[in-house]
């Protein structure tokens, strides 16, 4: 157990098939993956930045701290003050420790190009790093991610009744499972299951800031039969080639693409930055000959397998 994280000793975040995994094992796995070293390096940097800020009387602006606090609370769904207080209390953290974490985060971001020099000039003592490490491990989400990763590794790698498999062996076995190549039949079935979402769309697009200009441009294409790139040139812009799969399109565009055929113009469609025209060039049905769909199918199969193993085999005791 790393110094500073000793409070986790003897506790178990989860079990797989009845075998309880300890926080010590979570940290061993994180260390083997190089993630613990990264956390320690970031903690050193954050403390060095905080020491520089004190030395140079360069405080974090209150509005920046408020913005960072708001972003953290939205990310963790802690909208009410009572929810934040309960979240901190359950993790043994104080409000001041949380605020100090946010300050270190903001200072590291501000001085990201100077971190090596700052760490050299304002290096923190080892005992200070040890004291802060649990705060950083919790507030950065490191402990949660590390526990979830080991739970996934153990669920993939350890067959029921396999006993106390060492952590390095679990990681190797899990990586081997992830590296398994699905069969052709599995890929074919997955591609067929996404017959609509994986239709390949090839098009040209033009985005215009003004709705009336966009409508006029659409008339030039639909009524006058002019190419979209010519109309774009008249507007002082360039049409953009677009290739995507139907399932990846924005919902407002996807509905129109489902019914449109090659050669049709879609739009104007309102976008955050203006109004979009899309000239559909081709729609191609999903095919095993498309290597991207092969990769997508393999990823979907793997993700579903992980989800199944986590659901069926992992029992959570606590999450940081």
Secondary structure, DSSP 8 states (H G I E B T S, - for coil): --TT-GGGTT-EEEEETTEEEEHHHHHHHHHHTTHHHHHHHHHHHHHHHHHHHHHTT----HHHHHHHHHHHHHHTT--SHHHHHHHHHHTT--HHHHHHHHHHHHHHHHTGGGHHHHHHHS---HHHHHHHHHHHHHHTSHHHHHHHHHHHHHHHH--TT-----HHHHHHHHHHHHT----HHHHHHHHHHTTTTT-EEEEEEEEES-HHHHHHHHHHHHTT---HHHHHHHTT---EEEEEEGGGS-HHHHHHHHH--TT-EEEEEEETTEEEEEEEEEEE---TT-HHHHHHHHHHHHHHHHHHHHHHHEEES---
